[in-house]
């Protein structure tokens, strides 16, 4: 009789252990982000990438404008210097 009782208790122990393991598995699986959360995160990452790319493009355009203004300023200064030199040479003769 003790062998039957021992197997009977073992059966219920294993049954409860299996139930707890399955419940733990479901609990573990539900802890991760849902499909909607993953989709929203992907959307936010995409928008952030586009925003960063637009920001970089705007900065590059502004740098190009500054460089062009610098080159125009140099060209204007050289033209004025040539004009001044030309006037100086004309008055010496």
VOBA-1610 file (N, C-alpha, C; in pm, whole numbers, padded with zeros to 5 digits, always signed):
BEGIN
Unk+00080-00120+00000Unk+00000+00000+00000Unk+00085+00127+00000Unk+00199+00133+00068Unk+00278+00256+00065Unk+00328+00290-00075Unk+00353+00192-00159Unk+00400+00218-00295Unk+00294+00291-00375Unk+00170+00252-00361Unk+00060+00318-00433Unk+00046+00461-00383Unk+00049+00479-00254Unk+00036+00614-00198Unk+00153+00702-00243Unk+00272+00645-00249Unk+00388+00721-00292Unk+00373+00763-00437Unk+00329+00673-00524Unk+00307+00705-00665Unk+00194+00805-00682Unk+00092+00795-00598Unk-00022+00885-00604Unk+00023+01027-00569Unk+00103+01042-00465Unk+00155+01173-00427Unk+00250+01228-00534Unk+00330+01141-00592Unk+00421+01181-00699Unk+00344+01231-00820Unk+00233+01163-00851Unk+00149+01203-00964Unk+00095+01344-00942Unk+00040+01371-00824Unk-00013+01504-00796Unk+00096+01610-00789Unk+00210+01571-00738Unk+00322+01665-00735Unk+00364+01703-00877Unk+00375+01604-00964Unk+00414+01630-01103Unk+00305+01710-01176Unk+00178+01680-01144Unk+00068+01753-01206Unk+00075+01901-01168Unk+00098+01928-01039Unk+00107+02067-00994Unk+00233+02134-01049Unk+00341+02060-01056Unk+00464+02115-01112Unk+00445+02152-01258Unk+00378+02067-01333Unk+00350+02095-01474Unk+00260+02218-01487Unk+00159+02231-01403Unk+00069+02346-01406Unk+00146+02475-01377Unk+00232+02471-01278Unk+00312+02589-01244Unk+00408+02623-01357Unk+00467+02521-01420Unk+00559+02545-01530Unk+00488+02608-01649Unk+00368+02559-01682Unk+00291+02616-01795Unk+00250+02759-01762Unk+00206+02783-01639Unk+00169+02919-01600Unk+00290+03011-01607Unk+00405+02964-01564Unk+00527+03043-01572Unk+00565+03072-01716Unk+00544+02975-01803Unk+00575+02994-01945Unk+00487+03104-02004Unk+00357+03100-01974Unk+00267+03204-02024Unk+00303+03341-01965Unk+00338+03342-01838Unk+00376+03467-01774Unk+00503+03523-01838Unk+00599+03439-01865Unk+00724+03481-01928Unk+00699+03533-02069Unk+00611+03465-02144Unk+00582+03505-02281Unk+00507+03638-02285Unk+00426+03666-02185Unk+00347+03789-02186Unk+00427+03910-02138Unk+00547+03890-02090Unk+00628+04002-02040Unk+00691+04084-02152Unk+00705+04030-02269Unk+00769+04102-02379Unk+00677+04204-02440Unk+00730+04290-02528Unk+00648+04391-02593Unk+00549+04326-02691Unk+00433+04387-02702Unk+00331+04334-02792Unk+00365+04373-02936Unk+00289+04318-03028Unk+00311+04348-03169Unk+00285+04496-03198Unk+00183+04552-03131Unk+00153+04693-03152Unk+00267+04781-03099Unk+00323+04743-02985Unk+00433+04820-02930Unk+00556+04813-03021Unk+00582+04695-03075Unk+00695+04681-03167Unk+00674+04763-03293Unk+00550+04763-03345Unk+00519+04841-03465Unk+00533+04990-03436Unk+00487+05034-03320Unk+00499+05175-03284Unk+00645+05216-03268Unk+00725+05128-03208Unk+00867+05157-03191Unk+00936+05167-03327Unk+00901+05077-03419Unk+00960+05082-03552Unk+00920+05211-03624Unk+00796+05254-03605Unk+00749+05378-03667Unk+00825+05497-03610Unk+00841+05501-03478Unk+00913+05610-03414Unk+01060+05613-03459Unk+01121+05495-03471Unk+01260+05488-03517Unk+01272+05541-03660Unk+01174+05506-03743Unk+01175+05552-03882Unk+01160+05704-03887Unk+01067+05759-03808Unk+01049+05904-03806Unk+01174+05974-03754Unk+01237+05916-03653Unk+01360+05975-03599Unk+01470+05976-03705Unk+01480+05868-03783Unk+01581+05861-03889Unk+01556+05968-03994Unk+01430+05986-04032Unk+01396+06088-04132Unk+01427+06227-04076Unk+01393+06251-03949Unk+01419+06381-03887Unk+01568+06411-03883Unk+01647+06311-03846Unk+01793+06330-03840Unk+01848+06359-03979Unk+01800+06285-04079Unk+01847+06307-04216Unk+01811+06447-04264Unk+01688+06492-04232Unk+01649+06629-04270Unk+01734+06733-04199Unk+01764+06709-04073Unk+01846+06803-03997Unk+01987+06812-04056Unk+02043+06698-04090Unk+02177+06696-04150Unk+02176+06768-04284Unk+02072+06746-04363Unk+02062+06813-04493Unk+02053+06965-04475Unk+01974+07010-04377Unk+01960+07153-04353Unk+02093+07214-04309Unk+02166+07146-04224Unk+02296+07196-04178Unk+02394+07203-04295Unk+02393+07101-04380Unk+02482+07101-04496Unk+02449+07216-04592Unk+02318+07240-04612Unk+02278+07351-04699Unk+02321+07485-04640Unk+02306+07500-04509Unk+02347+07624-04445Unk+02499+07643-04454Unk+02573+07535-04437Unk+02719+07543-04450Unk+02758+07581-04593Unk+02686+07528-04692Unk+02715+07562-04831Unk+02687+07710-04857Unk+02580+07763-04798Unk+02548+07905-04815Unk+02655+07993-04750Unk+02701+07953-04634Unk+02806+08030-04566Unk+02934+08027-04649Unk+02968+07911-04701Unk+03089+07900-04785Unk+03076+07985-04911Unk+02956+07984-04972Unk+02936+08065-05093Unk+02946+08213-05059Unk+02893+08254-04945Unk+02903+08395-04904Unk+03049+08432-04879Unk+03127+08342-04822Unk+03269+08368-04799Unk+03343+08385-04932Unk+03313+08294-05027Unk+03378+08303-05158Unk+03337+08431-05232Unk+03209+08470-05221Unk+03163+08594-05284Unk+03233+08715-05222Unk+03251+08711-05090Unk+03319+08821-05021Unk+03464+08832-05066Unk+03530+08719-05079Unk+03669+08719-05126Unk+03677+08773-05269Unk+03585+08730-05355Unk+03584+08776-05493Unk+03559+08927-05500Unk+03467+08977-05418Unk+03439+09120-05415Unk+03561+09198-05367Unk+03628+09149-05264Unk+03747+09216-05212Unk+03858+09216-05316Unk+03876+09106-05388Unk+03979+09101-05493Unk+03945+09197-05606Unk+03816+09204-05643Unk+03775+09295-05751Unk+03799+09440-05710Unk+03767+09472-05585Unk+03790+09609-05538Unk+03939+09640-05530Unk+04018+09541-05491Unk+04163+09560-05486Unk+04219+09582-05626Unk+04172+09504-05724Unk+04215+09524-05863Unk+04176+09662-05913Unk+04054+09705-05878Unk+04008+09837-05920Unk+04095+09946-05857Unk+04126+09930-05729Unk+04211+10028-05660Unk+04351+10028-05719Unk+04406+09910-05749Unk+04538+09903-05812Unk+04537+09966-05950Unk+04430+09943-06024Unk+04419+09999-06158Unk+04413+10153-06152Unk+04337+10203-06056Unk+04327+10349-06041Unk+04463+10405-05999Unk+04531+10336-05909Unk+04662+10382-05862Unk+04762+10382-05977Unk+04758+10280-06059Unk+04850+10273-06174Unk+04818+10381-06277Unk+04690+10410-06294Unk+04649+10513-06392Unk+04691+10652-06346Unk+04687+10677-06216Unk+04725+10810-06168Unk+04875+10829-06166Unk+04952+10721-06161Unk+05098+10731-06162Unk+05148+10770-06301Unk+05079+10739-06404Unk+05127+10763-06540Unk+05104+10900-06583
//
